Amino acid sequence: MRRGIRATIAAAATLATLAFAGSALAANTGSIAVWHSPMTLGASSSTTIHVSIPKSTDPLARLAIYAPSGYSANLSQAPGANIGSVTATAFSYDTQLTLPLEGTVNTDSPAAHTADACSPGTHAAIWILNLSVSGQTLQVPMYVDPTAGAEAALGAYKLVICLPPPDVPAGTPGRAAFGAQLLDAQFTVNGIFSTPSGGGLVRWESLFTPYNPGKGTPNAAGTWESRAFVPLPVSLSLKASYTKKNRNYSVGGKLSEGGLPVSGVTVSVLSGSSPTKLVAGRTGTTTSAGAWSAKGKFGARPKKPVYFKATAAVKERDYTATGCQSPLAPTIAPAGCLSATLPPWTATSAVAKIKP
Amino acid sequence: MKGRHVLLALGAAALLAVPAAGAGRVDTPGVTATQIVLGATGPLSGSESQYEPVLSGANAYFNYVNDHGGVNGRKIVYKIEDDQYDPVQTVTLTQKLVEQDHVFALFNSIGTEHALAVRKYLNDQQVPQLFVGSGASAIATQRAQFPWTIGLLPSFPGEGAIYGRQIVATKPNAKIAVLYEGDEYGNELLAGLKRGLGSHAGQIVAAQSYALLDPTVDSQVQSLKASGADTFVIFALPKQAIQAFVVAAKLGWKPTEYVTSVSIDPAVMQIVHLNAGATTGNGATSTAFLHDPTNPTQKTAPGVKLYRQIMQRYLPNEDWKAVAHMYGMMAAYAMVDALKHAGKNPTRASLLKAATHLNEVNPFLLPGLSLTTAPNDYYPIGKTFLVRYQHGFWNVIGKPLKTS
């Protein structure tokens, strides 16, 4: 009996130790996706960055995002300028609720942030993410600079953000408001970045540094790499033909991203008698070569030209197996490359016309 | 007896007015040839800083008025002190505003307990304590003793009574469970509910209170569900109201739900849906007196247009969806109205007189409501609407109902 109790106590102690260590040993993960509107080459565009971190991952302390070489950035906005918007969700340890946050992205004076602990010094630009919920606004600075030295190998520009620890006891100085742990954030900046002139899968690097759980200290050894591949350009071509004899028409084309074919995607065809008044009709699905086609028959011989346009959309996709090959050196990302993504986008073709 | 109180109140107001008449031109505290200085306390930081937009919304409206010429040529300066929702700090900071900053009046300070903590001091000093963000009956009914203090929110007991009458009218056999804050605010709503239920008050089968510092209300909601109630009345601040909706949904409890008007900011249901599914809270009933800037059926209302214009101009980086900003502007509109009617050379007494004779159509209130006061009526907002949460918004149902 006594032995049984001892064994039970020992087992319980072991379980407790494991449970205590569990969060520190948890398999951290997180991802980043980047896309533009439009997804074209050499264009000044809006840029959206989507960061996703599961609740089970240790809270994020620091995130550095690198815009690849080939991009240019206009960082000359006056302080206070509205340059975009942000939406996010965060889990609040204080309320045990997931909170929705949203707001604007504004520039701020770099001179006001030279002593910020996250990234001391003078920066090329400071962007403030205004994250509001129910009238309360958390202002999170993002530090933006061209890269230099060895860091230039990671990209042309660096965007850095630091978050306060959420999982330290309430009342601890510097603790996150609401005890909020970031789960997901998507922010868009307009007219800042211009896309490269050369096409392909352009790689945005990012380095995620988590906190040591419950301690409020960054876990540098836990830093991992995530990659966002931006396929440029995204292209959907469209050709239309018509056989008067039997009133049959045929439309088709190719869908590609970064010069690579996109397979298994539904292409929706819109048609109508005016290029600005088109309604959805037939659909086609892309082949492994990215080709798609659709056929139809007019009920009566059209008396006026008929216009066609095609659209296709894809969601954010996991690209880790391919995209995380050849990871960064362990001195930069000790925890390795944990995720890679391809972004969501919507492609729209030019308008094609058939004559009666 | 009631008439005697009215006479006493009228007499007190007259007495207060006499010594100040004509005396304020030169040395009325907080009034110069170019400005009027008002003061407020509230939680600009800390756990209750969710109420900060009440102050910033009011300040934004003052900035708007200042940019349009001010009040009788004077700009309004609004000094806001951060009391972190701690009544002890409220006392210290209010004294600072009066004795060091020499404010003309206290306006729009936040918190019932906080207002009561400085009420005697301000009345002793004959400093107007106007449009306190509270519907506590102590503020409205003790006007003879504290004539310089006027609240703004509709009566808490009156709001509770509306829910009671609505339950009797729509579900006379309801078995009612109540979650309420264990302080004056919650107790007054609960008392009002019982009054509205009348002979049906015995149908309250369970009532659970919570303390502001309780991390969750999980155990209270579990207990209320176990009572077998089919109607759930939530007299709680936003955080606890959200938790109540979420816990009820996660327990699979689907009662008819009522929630107090302080917890119908659009963000409340947004958070509820994020945590408990998009249909949670649908059909819930509350009361509202303010426009909801997010409700598409109200977006063309002049008050909403003005609100959006002011938010865009003066608070471009703050959350325009937060109804607390609208509340702050509504209060500031009433304050400006009172200042205008206090005369070209206002005194504290003339301001009090104006504040107790308001009769305005306030653009930030829902159409059909007005903001009125009288020396014997210290509830400026005497009516409110029932609203029901449907299709993603709180929608007005029926006609205005009396709360006082």
Interface residues (C-beta under 8 A of the other chain):
Chain A: N82 T89 D94 T95 Q96 L97 T98 L99 P100 E102 G103 T104 N106 I128 N130 S132 V133 S134 G135 Q136 T137
Chain B: S47 S49 Q50 E52 P53 P215 T216 P238 K239 I242 Q243 V246 D265 A267 V268 Q270 I271 L274 N275 P316 N317 E318 D319 A322 A324 H325
